[in-house]
Each structure stands twice: as structure tokens, then as C-alpha cells.
Amino acid sequence: MSNSSEIVLDVDHVWKVYCRNLKRAMWYGLRDLGREMTGKGHDRTVTGLRPGEFFAIRDANFQVRRGECVALIGPNGAGKSTMLKMINGLVRPDAGKISIRGKVAALIELGTGFNPILSGRENIYINAAVLGIGKRETDRIFDKIVEFAELQDVINDPVKTYSSGMRVRLGFSVAANLRPDLLIMDEVLAVGDVGFRMKCFAHLRDLIKEGVSIIVVTHAVTMLRRVATRSVVFGKGKIVYDGDLPTGSTIYEEMMNVPSQASERREEDQASSIARIDEVNVLNEQGNPQLEFHTDDKLRLQIRLSARQEIRNTRVIAAICSPVHGKVASMSTEIGRAHV
């Protein structure tokens, strides 16, 4: 068991309350500020919610150790981004405590922290200064940052002249090469071209070996396996699982497999079309209904269709998709062999 000196981030029973109404939220904020100034601050988890308020984070409690890459996953609105903002110091918890040992670098949205008027060179030094890194140290790693970003020819040009891809490369290179103790990444694993993305993953693995701790938030769960070994799954503001990545990914997939308004709209569209799908059954090789399959198992799909008029030379295409892994498999009947 690692000792406490190896803990880089300690989220200790943290709560966060938001208000859906802007005017009411501003009024609550002024009242809370006044109570704090007069020494009458209170624990929001004890006093409960006021009209219009809701818990964005509920009693979150987890730690990140040195050299560990942790994935925060969950559906939209689960509380992941709120947690990142509190870890990064942009938002204060209403209850609980967040402790960080060392420097923090955040890749919330690559390139947004750059001054568009200044050159890439000037932005590198400014970002380094924000992290508390002096000019001498930045001079030492400057060429490495530029080389990694592949921007040697334009590093002295204003950032406003850069393409979005160039800003992505510079943003990642600055944050990752300045060697923070904790690197926070929010939905940035799927950006950039494939070649640069693979280089980023290799660099992240090197950072982990050197003892840098990383927190990753993304819906592209398949990419997490390249760097993360642990997952913290959020659901409705609460941590519902903290453990290995495969189990966390499965739980996330189950959370995402809930009927949505989009599926209801698809049913409405089907009702007005010429043909519609009435029933789909998943069968095993023997033709019996089965819902769970393992690798190399064979399955059959039984699809019942109906149509308002005869449709000839029809082909039926079926795809098996996963919210985590994307399209798993697809199959179709032969063209012209099906009639509805």
C-alpha cells in the first residue's frame, strides 16, 4: 500500500450545489458571501437545498496517487466537468476539501488559454509562468515543446494565424512538456490527426512512468485503454464505482443504455415511414433467445418487419453497436432476396 506522501490529489467528501435560475443564483451567492464575511458560513450538505438548487456533486471521495492515470467517466450531466473545475481551482466546493500536492496543468479545451495576438513563442513562456516555471527552465525545454508540436516554421507568428489543428498541437505540447505533478485532460483525446494522437498517447505513457499523475475525462472510452488503468464512474453527481477500467467501462455502458428521447423520436419517424421494424430478437446458434454473448459466440438476429405497400428488391442491414466500443459488428441480407 502506498503511503500518504504519494497522494497527489485527495478529494475528501466534496459537495457542490448549483442553482438553475441565474438571478436566484446571484442572490444566493450574495447572501452566502455576506454570511462568510460575518463568520456565519454554513455547511450546505446540512442545511439542504433552497428553491431552484440541486446537487451537482454529492459526497465525492477519491484519491489519485503519483504516476497513476485515472479516467473520470459517466453520462452528460453526471458531474465530471464540475469535479474537474473544482480540482483546477475554478470553482469552490460547498462542503468537503480538495488537496493537491504540486503543480497542476489543465487541458480543458486545447488552445483556449492562448492570447491570439501574441506569438506561439510568447504564449509558451506565459503558460509556463502561470505554472510557476521560470524563464531559465522554459528556455531549456522550449525547443522540445516546439519540436513536439511540429510548429518550428510558425512559432514566431501570432497564434490567431494558426489553424485549429496547430493550436491543438501547441496546447498539448505546452501542458505535457512542462511536467506538472497533476495533468488534467477534459475531452482532448479525440482531437488532432491520427499521427499526432498516437504521439500524444506515447508521451502520456512516458509521463506516467516519470511519476506524473493524470486525470482524463472523455466519452471516447475505447481510447482510455491506451493510458488509464483505473476508472471513477459518476452518475447524477455521485461516484457509483471506483476501480479497474474494464469494470468501470461496463458500468458506464449500462448507464448509457437507457431509452432516450432520441429513441422515442426514431419510433415516431418509423410510424410515418413506408416500412417499419416491429420486433427484433437476439438468438443463439440453436435459435433460442439469449442476451449475453462472449467472444467467438455465434448469434442470430430475428427481425419482423411490416410495410404499407409491397417493397421489392429489399436489403435488410443490421448493426450491433455499443455506447463504449462503437460499432461491434454488422450484417445484411443479400440484395434482391428480401421482399416486404
SERO-4910 file (N, C-alpha, C, O; in steps of 0.05 Angstrom, whole numbers):
BEGIN
 pado doro    nc1    nc2    nc3   cac1   cac2   cac3    cc1    cc2    cc3    oc1    oc2    oc3
  Met    A     17    -24      0      0      0      0     18     25      0     36     27     16
  Ser    A     12     44    -18     28     68    -20     22     86      4      0     86     15
  Asn    A     43    101     13     38    118     36     27    145     27     25    150      3
  Ser    A     19    161     47      5    186     41     22    206     25     11    223     12
  Ser    A     49    204     27     66    223     12     63    219    -18     71    237    -33
  Glu    A     52    196    -27     50    191    -55     22    200    -66     17    198    -90
  Ile    A      5    210    -49    -21    220    -57    -17    248    -69     -9    267    -55
  Val    A    -24    252    -95    -22    278   -108    -48    293   -106    -48    317   -102
  Leu    A    -71    279   -107    -97    292   -105   -114    277    -85   -116    252    -86
  Asp    A   -126    291    -67   -143    280    -47   -170    295    -47   -171    318    -38
  Val    A   -191    283    -57   -218    294    -58   -232    282    -34   -239    259    -34
  Asp    A   -237    299    -14   -246    289     12   -276    298     17   -281    320     26
  His    A   -294    280     11   -323    283     16   -332    311      6   -342    328     22
  Val    A   -330    315    -20   -336    341    -32   -365    342    -42   -375    323    -54
  Trp    A   -378    365    -37   -405    370    -46   -405    397    -62   -389    415    -55
  Lys    A   -422    399    -82   -425    424    -97   -454    428   -105   -467    410   -115
  Val    A   -464    452    -98   -492    459   -104   -493    480   -126   -478    499   -125
  Tyr    A   -511    476   -145   -516    496   -166   -545    504   -165   -562    490   -154
  Cys    A   -551    527   -177   -579    537   -180   -585    540   -209   -569    551   -225
  Arg    A   -609    530   -218   -616    531   -246   -624    559   -255   -623    566   -279
  Asn    A   -633    576   -237   -642    603   -244   -619    623   -239   -609    625   -216
  Leu    A   -611    638   -259   -588    655   -257   -592    678   -237   -574    682   -220
  Lys    A   -615    691   -237   -620    713   -219   -620    703   -190   -609    715   -172
  Arg    A   -633    680   -186   -634    669   -159   -607    660   -150   -600    663   -127
  Ala    A   -591    649   -169   -564    640   -162   -547    664   -153   -531    662   -134
  Met    A   -550    687   -167   -534    711   -159   -543    721   -132   -526    729   -116
  Trp    A   -569    720   -126   -579    728   -100   -568    710    -78   -559    719    -57
  Tyr    A   -569    683    -83   -558    664    -63   -529    669    -59   -519    668    -36
  Gly    A   -514    675    -81   -485    680    -79   -479    704    -61   -461    703    -45
  Leu    A   -494    725    -64   -490    749    -48   -496    743    -18   -482    752     -1
  Arg    A   -518    728    -13   -524    721     14   -503    704     27   -496    708     50
  Asp    A   -493    684     12   -472    666     22   -446    682     28   -433    677     48
  Leu    A   -440    700     10   -416    717     13   -418    733     39   -399    736     54
  Gly    A   -442    745     43   -446    761     67   -443    744     92   -432    753    112
  Arg    A   -454    720     92   -452    702    115   -423    695    121   -414    693    144
  Glu    A   -407    690     99   -379    683    103   -363    707    115   -346    703    132
  Met    A   -370    731    105   -355    755    115   -362    760    145   -346    772    159
  Thr    A   -386    752    153   -393    757    181   -388    732    199   -396    731    222
  Gly    A   -374    712    187   -368    688    202   -391    669    207   -390    653    226
  Lys    A   -412    671    191   -435    654    194   -439    634    172   -461    626    165
  Gly    A   -416    627    160   -417    607    138   -429    581    148   -427    575    172
  His    A   -440    565    130   -453    540    138   -447    518    118   -440    523     95
  Asp    A   -451    494    127   -447    470    110   -472    465     94   -493    459    106
  Arg    A   -470    467     67   -494    465     51   -506    437     52   -530    433     47
  Thr    A   -490    416     58   -500    389     59   -517    385     84   -533    366     85
  Val    A   -514    403    103   -530    401    128   -556    417    125   -578    408    133
  Thr    A   -554    441    115   -577    459    113   -596    451     91   -619    459     91
  Gly    A   -587    435     71   -604    426     50   -606    446     27   -591    466     27
  Leu    A   -623    441      8   -625    457    -16   -647    479    -14   -667    475     -1
  Arg    A   -641    502    -26   -660    523    -28   -675    521    -54   -667    505    -72
  Pro    A   -697    535    -58   -713    533    -83   -696    537   -107   -681    556   -109
  Gly    A   -697    518   -127   -683    521   -152   -655    508   -151   -642    506   -172
  Glu    A   -646    499   -128   -619    488   -126   -619    458   -130   -639    445   -126
  Phe    A   -596    447   -137   -592    418   -139   -563    411   -134   -545    428   -136
  Phe    A   -558    387   -126   -531    378   -120   -517    369   -146   -525    349   -159
  Ala    A   -497    384   -155   -481    376   -178   -461    354   -171   -455    337   -187
  Ile    A   -451    355   -146   -433    335   -136   -442    327   -108   -448    344    -91
  Arg    A   -444    301   -103   -454    291    -77   -433    274    -64   -429    251    -72
  Asp    A   -421    284    -43   -403    269    -26   -382    253    -42   -379    229    -37
  Ala    A   -368    266    -60   -347    253    -76   -322    250    -60   -313    268    -46
  Asn    A   -311    226    -61   -288    219    -44   -270    200    -59   -277    176    -63
  Phe    A   -247    209    -68   -227    192    -82   -200    205    -81   -197    228    -75
  Gln    A   -179    189    -87   -152    198    -86   -138    190   -112   -145    170   -124
  Val    A   -118    205   -120   -101    199   -143    -72    199   -133    -63    219   -122
  Arg    A    -58    177   -138    -30    174   -129    -10    181   -151    -18    183   -174
  Arg    A     14    185   -143     35    193   -162     39    171   -183     41    148   -177
  Gly    A     40    180   -209     44    162   -231     20    145   -238     22    124   -250
  Glu    A     -4    155   -230    -29    140   -235    -46    156   -256    -48    180   -254
  Cys    A    -58    141   -275    -76    154   -294   -104    144   -288   -110    120   -291
  Val    A   -121    163   -281   -149    156   -273   -168    168   -293   -166    192   -300
  Ala    A   -187    153   -302   -208    162   -321   -233    168   -305   -243    151   -291
  Leu    A   -243    193   -308   -270    200   -298   -290    197   -320   -288    211   -340
  Ile    A   -308    179   -317   -328    174   -339   -356    174   -327   -360    171   -303
  Gly    A   -375    178   -345   -403    179   -338   -419    194   -359   -407    207   -376
  Pro    A   -446    192   -358   -462    206   -378   -460    237   -375   -449    247   -355
  Asn    A   -470    251   -394   -471    280   -393   -488    288   -369   -509    277   -363
  Gly    A   -478    308   -354   -493    317   -330   -487    301   -305   -500    305   -285
  Ala    A   -468    283   -307   -462    265   -284   -445    279   -263   -444    270   -240
  Gly    A   -432    302   -270   -415    316   -251   -386    317   -256   -370    328   -241
  Lys    A   -377    304   -278   -349    302   -284   -336    329   -288   -315    335   -276
  Ser    A   -347    346   -305   -335    373   -311   -335    390   -286   -317    405   -281
  Thr    A   -357    389   -270   -357    404   -245   -335    396   -227   -322    413   -214
  Met    A   -330    370   -225   -308    360   -208   -281    370   -219   -264    378   -203
  Leu    A   -277    370   -245   -252    380   -256   -248    409   -250   -226    418   -244
  Lys    A   -269    425   -252   -267    454   -246   -259    458   -217   -244    477   -211
  Met    A   -269    442   -199   -262    445   -171   -233    436   -166   -219    449   -151
  Ile    A   -224    415   -179   -197    406   -177   -178    427   -188   -156    432   -176
  Asn    A   -186    440   -209   -169    460   -222   -171    488   -208   -157    506   -216
  Gly    A   -188    490   -188   -190    515   -173   -208    536   -185   -208    559   -176
  Leu    A   -223    529   -205   -241    548   -218   -267    551   -203   -280    572   -204
  Val    A   -274    531   -188   -299    531   -172   -293    521   -144   -277    502   -141
  Arg    A   -306    533   -124   -301    524    -96   -322    503    -88   -345    505    -96
  Pro    A   -314    483    -74   -333    464    -63   -351    477    -42   -342    496    -28
  Asp    A   -376    469    -39   -393    479    -18   -389    464      8   -395    475     29
  Ala    A   -378    441      6   -371    425     30   -349    405     22   -347    398     -1
  Gly    A   -333    397     42   -311    379     36   -285    394     30   -285    419     31
  Lys    A   -265    380     22   -239    392     17   -224    378     -5   -226    353     -8
  Ile    A   -210    393    -22   -193    383    -43   -164    391    -38   -158    415    -36
  Ser    A   -147    372    -35   -118    377    -30   -101    367    -53   -105    345    -63
  Ile    A    -83    384    -63    -65    378    -85    -36    383    -77    -30    404    -65
  Arg    A    -19    364    -82      9    367    -77     24    371   -103     26    352   -119
  Gly    A     34    395   -108     49    401   -132     34    418   -152     13    430   -145
  Lys    A     45    421   -176     35    438   -197     13    423   -213     15    399   -217
  Val    A     -7    439   -222    -29    427   -237    -30    441   -265    -28    465   -266
  Ala    A    -32    425   -286    -36    436   -313    -62    424   -323    -67    400   -320
  Ala    A    -78    441   -336   -105    432   -345   -108    435   -375   -102    457   -386
  Leu    A   -117    414   -388   -123    415   -417   -154    412   -418   -164    392   -426
  Ile    A   -168    434   -411   -197    433   -411   -207    436   -440   -225    421   -448
  Glu    A   -196    455   -454   -201    458   -483   -176    469   -495   -169    492   -491
  Leu    A   -163    452   -511   -137    459   -521   -136    485   -537   -153    489   -555
  Gly    A   -118    503   -529   -114    527   -544   -130    551   -534   -125    573   -543
  Thr    A   -149    547   -516   -166    569   -508   -151    588   -489   -159    611   -485
  Gly    A   -129    579   -477   -114    596   -459    -93    613   -472    -79    628   -459
  Phe    A    -92    612   -499    -72    628   -513    -83    656   -519   -106    660   -524
  Asn    A    -64    675   -520    -71    702   -529    -67    703   -559    -44    700   -568
  Pro    A    -88    707   -574    -86    705   -603    -68    725   -616    -57    721   -638
  Ile    A    -64    748   -603    -47    769   -614    -17    763   -611     -1    770   -628
  Leu    A    -10    749   -590     18    742   -584     26    718   -601      9    703   -611
  Ser    A     52    715   -604     63    693   -620     62    667   -604     57    667   -580
  Gly    A     66    645   -618     67    619   -604     90    619   -583     86    608   -562
  Arg    A    112    631   -590    135    632   -571    127    647   -546    132    637   -524
  Glu    A    114    670   -549    107    686   -525     86    671   -508     86    672   -484
  Asn    A     68    657   -521     47    642   -507     59    619   -491     49    613   -469
  Ile    A     80    607   -501     93    585   -486    105    596   -460    101    583   -439
  Tyr    A    118    619   -461    130    630   -437    109    639   -417    113    637   -393
  Ile    A     87    650   -427     65    659   -409     53    635   -395     48    636   -371
  Asn    A     47    613   -410     35    589   -398     54    577   -378     45    567   -357
  Ala    A     80    577   -383    100    567   -364    100    583   -339    102    572   -317
  Ala    A     98    610   -341     98    628   -318     74    623   -301     76    624   -276
  Val    A     51    617   -313     26    612   -298     30    587   -281     19    585   -259
  Leu    A     45    567   -291     50    543   -276     73    546   -256     80    527   -242
  Gly    A     84    570   -254    106    575   -235    133    566   -245    151    563   -229
  Ile    A    136    563   -271    162    554   -283    177    579   -293    166    594   -309
  Gly    A    201    582   -284    217    606   -291    227    606   -320    225    585   -334
  Lys    A    238    628   -328    247    631   -356    270    613   -362    271    601   -384
  Arg    A    288    609   -343    311    592   -348    303    563   -354    313    551   -373
  Glu    A    284    553   -339    274    525   -343    259    524   -369    261    504   -384
  Thr    A    243    545   -375    228    545   -401    247    546   -424    242    533   -445
  Asp    A    269    561   -422    289    562   -443    300    534   -449    305    527   -472
  Arg    A    303    519   -428    316    492   -430    298    473   -446    308    456   -461
  Ile    A    272    475   -442    253    456   -456    238    468   -479    221    455   -491
  Phe    A    245    493   -486    230    507   -507    231    492   -534    210    488   -546
  Asp    A    255    485   -542    258    472   -568    243    445   -569    232    437   -589
  Lys    A    242    431   -546    228    406   -544    198    410   -548    184    394   -561
  Ile    A    187    432   -536    159    438   -539    152    443   -568    132    433   -578
  Val    A    168    460   -581    163    467   -608    165    443   -627    149    440   -645
  Glu    A    186    427   -622    190    403   -639    167    384   -636    158    372   -656
  Phe    A    157    379   -612    135    361   -608    110    371   -622     95    355   -633
  Ala    A    105    397   -621     82    409   -634     85    411   -664     65    417   -678
  Glu    A    109    407   -674    115    409   -703    108    436   -714     96    439   -736
  Leu    A    116    457   -700    110    485   -708    135    502   -711    134    526   -706
  Gln    A    157    490   -718    182    505   -720    181    529   -739    193    549   -734
  Asp    A    166    526   -761    165    547   -781    147    570   -774    149    592   -786
  Val    A    128    566   -754    109    587   -748    109    596   -719     91    610   -710
  Ile    A    128    587   -704    128    592   -675    129    622   -669    121    630   -647
  Asn    A    140    638   -686    141    667   -681    118    682   -694    117    707   -692
  Asp    A     99    668   -705     75    681   -717     53    684   -696     53    668   -677
  Pro    A     35    703   -699     13    706   -679     -4    681   -679     -9    669   -700
  Val    A    -14    673   -656    -30    648   -653    -56    651   -669    -67    630   -677
  Lys    A    -66    675   -673    -91    678   -688    -88    669   -717   -109    664   -730
  Thr    A    -64    666   -727    -60    656   -754    -58    626   -755    -56    615   -777
  Tyr    A    -58    613   -732    -56    584   -731    -83    571   -738   -104    582   -732
  Ser    A    -81    548   -750   -106    532   -754   -114    519   -728    -98    519   -709
  Ser    A   -138    508   -727   -147    495   -702   -129    471   -695   -123    466   -672
  Gly    A   -119    457   -716   -101    434   -711    -75    443   -699    -64    429   -682
  Met    A    -64    466   -709    -39    476   -698    -42    485   -669    -24    481   -653
  Arg    A    -65    496   -662    -70    505   -634    -72    480   -616    -62    480   -594
  Val    A    -84    459   -627    -86    434   -611    -59    423   -605    -53    416   -582
  Arg    A    -41    422   -625    -15    412   -621      1    428   -602     15    417   -585
  Leu    A     -1    455   -604     14    472   -586      4    470   -557     19    469   -538
  Gly    A    -23    469   -554    -35    467   -528    -26    442   -513    -19    443   -490
  Phe    A    -28    419   -527    -20    394   -514     10    394   -508     18    386   -486
  Ser    A     26    404   -527     55    403   -523     64    420   -500     82    412   -484
  Val    A     52    444   -496     59    462   -474     53    448   -448     70    447   -430
  Ala    A     28    439   -445     20    428   -419     35    402   -412     43    398   -389
  Ala    A     39    385   -432     51    359   -426     81    360   -422     92    345   -407
  Asn    A     94    379   -436    123    381   -433    133    397   -410    157    397   -404
  Leu    A    115    412   -397    123    428   -374    123    411   -349    129    421   -327
  Arg    A    117    386   -351    120    366   -329    106    375   -304    119    378   -283
  Pro    A     79    378   -304     65    384   -279     64    359   -262     70    337   -271
  Asp    A     56    362   -237     52    339   -219     26    325   -225     23    301   -222
  Leu    A      6    342   -233    -21    331   -240    -30    344   -266    -31    368   -268
  Leu    A    -35    327   -286    -45    336   -312    -74    329   -315    -81    306   -312
  Ile    A    -91    349   -320   -120    345   -323   -127    348   -352   -120    368   -365
  Met    A   -141    328   -363   -149    329   -391   -179    324   -394   -189    304   -384
  Asp    A   -193    343   -407   -222    341   -410   -229    340   -440   -227    360   -453
  Glu    A   -237    316   -449   -246    313   -477   -226    323   -497   -233    337   -516
  Val    A   -200    315   -494   -180    324   -513   -166    300   -526   -148    304   -542
  Leu    A   -174    276   -520   -161    252   -531   -169    247   -560   -154    233   -574
  Ala    A   -191    258   -569   -201    252   -596   -195    274   -616   -206    274   -638
  Val    A   -178    293   -608   -172    315   -626   -146    310   -641   -130    293   -634
  Gly    A   -142    326   -662   -118    324   -678   -119    301   -697   -137    284   -696
  Asp    A    -99    300   -715    -97    278   -734    -87    253   -720    -77    254   -698
  Val    A    -90    230   -734    -84    204   -722    -55    202   -713    -49    193   -692
  Gly    A    -37    212   -731     -9    210   -725     -2    225   -699     13    215   -682
  Phe    A    -12    250   -697     -6    266   -673    -19    254   -648     -8    255   -626
  Arg    A    -43    242   -652    -57    230   -629    -41    207   -618    -39    204   -594
  Met    A    -29    190   -636    -13    168   -626     12    178   -612     21    166   -592
  Lys    A     23    200   -622     47    211   -608     39    221   -581     55    219   -562
  Cys    A     15    232   -578      6    242   -552      3    219   -532     11    221   -509
  Phe    A     -8    197   -541    -12    174   -523     15    163   -514     19    156   -491
  Ala    A     35    162   -532     61    152   -525     74    171   -505     87    162   -486
  His    A     70    198   -508     81    217   -490     67    215   -462     81    218   -442
  Leu    A     41    210   -462     27    207   -436     37    183   -421     40    184   -397
  Arg    A     43    161   -435     54    138   -422     81    143   -410     88    133   -389
  Asp    A     97    159   -424    123    167   -414    120    184   -388    135    181   -369
  Leu    A    101    203   -389     96    220   -365     88    203   -341     98    208   -319
  Ile    A     72    183   -345     63    165   -323     87    151   -312     90    148   -287
  Lys    A    105    141   -329    129    127   -319    147    145   -303    161    136   -285
  Glu    A    146    171   -310    163    191   -295    149    201   -270    161    217   -256
  Gly    A    125    191   -264    112    198   -239     91    220   -240     81    228   -220
  Val    A     85    229   -265     63    249   -268     36    235   -265     32    214   -277
  Ser    A     18    247   -250     -9    237   -247    -27    250   -267    -24    273   -273
  Ile    A    -45    234   -278    -63    244   -300    -92    237   -293    -98    215   -285
  Ile    A   -109    257   -297   -138    253   -296   -150    258   -324   -145    279   -335
  Val    A   -164    239   -334   -175    241   -361   -205    239   -360   -216    221   -347
  Val    A   -218    258   -374   -247    257   -377   -253    255   -407   -245    272   -422
  Thr    A   -268    235   -415   -275    232   -443   -298    212   -446   -302    195   -429
  His    A   -313    215   -468   -334    195   -475   -322    174   -494   -334    154   -499
  Ala    A   -297    179   -504   -284    160   -522   -270    140   -505   -245    139   -503
  Val    A   -286    122   -492   -275    104   -472   -255     84   -484   -237     75   -471
  Thr    A   -258     77   -510   -240     58   -523   -212     69   -523   -193     53   -522
  Met    A   -208     95   -524   -181    107   -524   -168    106   -496   -143    106   -494
  Leu    A   -184    104   -475   -173    105   -448   -155     81   -443   -136     83   -426
  Arg    A   -160     59   -456   -144     35   -450   -115     39   -457    -98     23   -448
  Arg    A   -108     59   -473    -81     64   -480    -65     76   -457    -40     73   -456
  Val    A    -79     89   -438    -64    103   -417    -75     98   -389    -59     97   -370
  Ala    A   -101     94   -386   -113     92   -359   -115     63   -350   -120     45   -367
  Thr    A   -113     59   -324   -117     32   -313   -139     32   -292   -148     11   -282
  Arg    A   -148     56   -284   -169     58   -263   -191     77   -272   -185     96   -287
  Ser    A   -215     72   -264   -237     89   -271   -253     98   -247   -256     82   -228
  Val    A   -263    122   -247   -281    132   -227   -307    140   -242   -306    159   -258
  Val    A   -328    125   -238   -353    129   -254   -372    147   -238   -379    141   -215
  Phe    A   -381    168   -251   -401    187   -239   -428    182   -250   -432    176   -274
  Gly    A   -449    184   -233   -476    183   -241   -493    201   -224   -495    197   -200
  Lys    A   -505    221   -236   -522    241   -222   -508    253   -198   -519    257   -177
  Gly    A   -482    260   -203   -467    275   -183   -453    257   -163   -437    267   -147
  Lys    A   -459    231   -163   -447    213   -143   -427    194   -156   -430    187   -180
  Ile    A   -407    185   -141   -389    165   -151   -402    138   -147   -408    130   -125
  Val    A   -407    124   -169   -421     98   -168   -401     75   -170   -409     52   -164
  Tyr    A   -376     80   -178   -356     59   -180   -328     72   -180   -324     93   -192
  Asp    A   -310     59   -166   -282     67   -166   -265     42   -166   -263     28   -146
  Gly    A   -253     36   -189   -238     11   -192   -225      8   -219   -219     28   -232
  Asp    A   -223    -17   -228   -209    -22   -254   -225    -11   -277   -249     -8   -276
  Leu    A   -210     -5   -299   -223      7   -322   -243    -11   -337   -264     -1   -344
  Pro    A   -237    -36   -341   -257    -53   -355   -284    -54   -341   -305    -52   -354
  Thr    A   -284    -57   -315   -309    -58   -300   -323    -30   -301   -347    -29   -305
  Gly    A   -308     -9   -298   -319     18   -300   -331     23   -327   -352     36   -329
  Ser    A   -318     14   -349   -329     17   -376   -355      3   -379   -373     13   -392
  Thr    A   -357    -21   -368   -382    -37   -369   -405    -23   -355   -427    -21   -365
  Ile    A   -399    -12   -331   -419      3   -316   -428     27   -331   -452     33   -332
  Tyr    A   -409     42   -343   -416     65   -359   -433     58   -383   -453     72   -389
  Glu    A   -427     35   -396   -443     26   -419   -471     20   -410   -490     27   -424
  Glu    A   -475      8   -387   -501      2   -377   -517     27   -371   -541     29   -375
  Met    A   -503     48   -360   -516     73   -354   -524     87   -380   -545    101   -380
  Met    A   -509     84   -401   -516     97   -427   -538     82   -442   -550     93   -460
  Asn    A   -543     57   -435   -562     41   -449   -590     44   -438   -605     25   -433
  Val    A   -598     70   -434   -625     76   -423   -641     89   -446   -630    107   -459
  Pro    A   -666     82   -450   -682     94   -472   -682    124   -469   -686    135   -447
  Ser    A   -678    138   -491   -677    167   -490   -698    179   -508   -713    166   -521
  Gln    A   -699    206   -506   -718    220   -523   -712    216   -553   -730    215   -570
  Ala    A   -686    212   -559   -678    208   -586   -690    182   -597   -699    181   -620
  Ser    A   -690    160   -580   -701    135   -589   -731    138   -593   -743    125   -611
  Glu    A   -744    154   -576   -773    158   -579   -779    173   -605   -798    167   -618
  Arg    A   -761    192   -612   -765    206   -638   -762    187   -661   -776    189   -681
  Arg    A   -743    168   -659   -739    148   -681   -763    131   -684   -770    124   -706
  Glu    A   -777    124   -662   -801    108   -663   -823    124   -677   -839    112   -693
  Glu    A   -824    150   -672   -844    167   -685   -839    168   -715   -857    167   -731
  Asp    A   -813    170   -723   -806    171   -751   -813    145   -765   -823    145   -787
  Gln    A   -809    122   -751   -815     96   -762   -845     94   -767   -854     82   -787
  Ala    A   -861    105   -749   -890    103   -752   -901    116   -777   -921    108   -788
  Ser    A   -886    137   -787   -895    151   -811   -881    141   -836   -887    152   -858
  Ser    A   -864    122   -835   -849    112   -859   -865     90   -872   -885     79   -861
  Ile    A   -856     82   -896   -869     61   -912   -866     34   -898   -886     19   -896
  Ala    A   -842     28   -887   -837      3   -873   -827      9   -845   -816     30   -840
  Arg    A   -832    -10   -827   -823     -6   -800   -814    -33   -788   -822    -54   -797
  Ile    A   -798    -31   -767   -788    -54   -753   -807    -59   -729   -811    -42   -712
  Asp    A   -820    -82   -729   -839    -89   -708   -826   -103   -685   -835   -100   -662
  Glu    A   -806   -120   -690   -795   -136   -669   -767   -145   -677   -762   -152   -700
  Val    A   -749   -145   -657   -722   -155   -661   -715   -174   -638   -718   -166   -615
  Asn    A   -708   -198   -645   -700   -218   -624   -671   -227   -629   -663   -232   -652
  Val    A   -656   -229   -608   -628   -239   -610   -628   -268   -601   -637   -274   -579
  Leu    A   -618   -286   -618   -619   -314   -613   -591   -326   -613   -572   -315   -626
  Asn    A   -587   -348   -599   -561   -362   -600   -561   -380   -625   -580   -380   -641
  Glu    A   -540   -396   -627   -536   -413   -651   -558   -434   -653   -565   -442   -675
  Gln    A   -570   -441   -630   -591   -461   -631   -619   -449   -636   -639   -464   -638
  Gly    A   -620   -422   -638   -645   -409   -644   -661   -402   -619   -685   -395   -621
  Asn    A   -648   -403   -596   -661   -396   -571   -654   -367   -563   -632   -358   -568
  Pro    A   -673   -352   -551   -667   -325   -542   -644   -323   -522   -643   -340   -504
  Gln    A   -626   -304   -526   -603   -301   -509   -594   -272   -510   -594   -260   -532
  Leu    A   -587   -260   -487   -580   -232   -486   -550   -227   -482   -540   -206   -490
  Glu    A   -536   -246   -470   -507   -242   -465   -491   -262   -481   -497   -286   -483
  Phe    A   -470   -252   -494   -452   -268   -511   -423   -263   -504   -416   -241   -495
  His    A   -406   -282   -509   -378   -280   -505   -364   -280   -532   -375   -286   -552
  Thr    A   -338   -272   -532   -322   -271   -556   -323   -299   -569   -320   -319   -556
  Asp    A   -327   -298   -596   -328   -322   -613   -355   -337   -612   -359   -356   -626
  Asp    A   -374   -328   -595   -401   -339   -596   -415   -331   -621   -410   -310   -632
  Lys    A   -432   -349   -631   -448   -343   -655   -476   -334   -647   -487   -344   -627
  Leu    A   -487   -315   -661   -514   -306   -655   -530   -302   -680   -519   -299   -702
  Arg    A   -556   -302   -677   -574   -297   -699   -593   -274   -692   -600   -270   -668
  Leu    A   -601   -259   -712   -620   -237   -708   -646   -244   -722   -645   -251   -746
  Gln    A   -667   -243   -708   -694   -248   -719   -709   -221   -720   -716   -210   -699
  Ile    A   -714   -211   -744   -726   -185   -747   -753   -187   -761   -754   -199   -783
  Arg    A   -773   -176   -749   -800   -177   -761   -807   -149   -771   -807   -130   -756
  Leu    A   -813   -147   -797   -819   -121   -810   -848   -121   -820   -860   -142   -824
  Ser    A   -858    -97   -823   -884    -93   -836   -883    -69   -853   -868    -50   -848
  Ala    A   -899    -68   -875   -899    -46   -893   -927    -40   -903   -945    -57   -902
  Arg    A   -931    -15   -911   -957     -6   -920   -962    -14   -949   -985    -15   -958
  Gln    A   -941    -21   -963   -943    -30   -991   -920    -49   -997   -901    -50   -982
  Glu    A   -922    -63  -1018   -901    -83  -1025   -876    -68  -1033   -876    -49  -1049
  Ile    A   -854    -77  -1022   -827    -66  -1029   -810    -89  -1039   -806   -108  -1024
  Arg    A   -801    -88  -1064   -786   -109  -1076   -756   -102  -1076   -749    -79  -1073
  Asn    A   -739   -123  -1080   -710   -120  -1081   -700   -105  -1056   -684    -86  -1058
  Thr    A   -708   -114  -1033   -701   -101  -1008   -677   -114   -996   -673   -139   -998
  Arg    A   -660    -99   -982   -638   -110   -967   -641   -100   -938   -645    -76   -933
  Val    A   -640   -118   -919   -641   -112   -890   -613   -112   -879   -599   -131   -881
  Ile    A   -606    -89   -867   -579    -86   -855   -582    -83   -825   -598    -66   -816
  Ala    A   -567    -98   -810   -568    -96   -780   -540    -91   -770   -521   -103   -779
  Ala    A   -538    -74   -750   -512    -68   -737   -515    -70   -707   -535    -63   -696
  Ile    A   -494    -81   -695   -493    -84   -666   -474    -63   -655   -450    -63   -662
  Cys    A   -484    -44   -639   -468    -22   -630   -466    -21   -600   -484    -31   -586
  Ser    A   -445    -10   -590   -440     -7   -561   -434     23   -555   -419     35   -570
  Pro    A   -446     35   -535   -440     62   -528   -411     67   -522   -400     89   -526
  Val    A   -397     46   -512   -368     48   -505   -350     42   -529   -332     57   -535
  His    A   -356     19   -543   -338     10   -564   -346     17   -592   -332     10   -611
  Gly    A   -369     31   -595   -378     38   -622   -391     14   -636   -402     -4   -623
  Lys    A   -388     13   -663   -399     -9   -678   -383    -34   -674   -359    -35   -678
  Val    A   -396    -55   -664   -383    -81   -658   -384    -99   -683   -364   -112   -689
  Ala    A   -407   -100   -696   -409   -117   -720   -433   -108   -736   -450    -93   -726
  Ser    A   -433   -116   -761   -456   -110   -779   -460   -134   -798   -442   -149   -804
  Met    A   -485   -136   -808   -492   -158   -825   -515   -150   -843   -529   -130   -836
  Ser    A   -520   -164   -865   -542   -157   -882   -552   -181   -898   -537   -200   -901
  Thr    A   -576   -179   -908   -586   -199   -926   -575   -193   -954   -565   -171   -959
  Glu    A   -578   -213   -972   -569   -208   -999   -588   -189  -1014   -612   -189  -1008
  Ile    A   -578   -173  -1032   -594   -154  -1047   -614   -169  -1064   -606   -188  -1079
  Gly    A   -639   -161  -1063   -659   -174  -1080   -671   -199  -1070   -690   -210  -1082
  Arg    A   -661   -209  -1047   -672   -234  -1036   -694   -230  -1015   -709   -249  -1009
  Ala    A   -697   -205  -1006   -718   -199   -986   -740   -183   -999   -735   -165  -1014
  His    A   -765   -190   -992   -788   -175  -1001   -805   -169   -976   -810   -186   -959
  Val    A   -815   -144   -975   -831   -136   -952   -859   -128   -962   -876   -120   -947
***
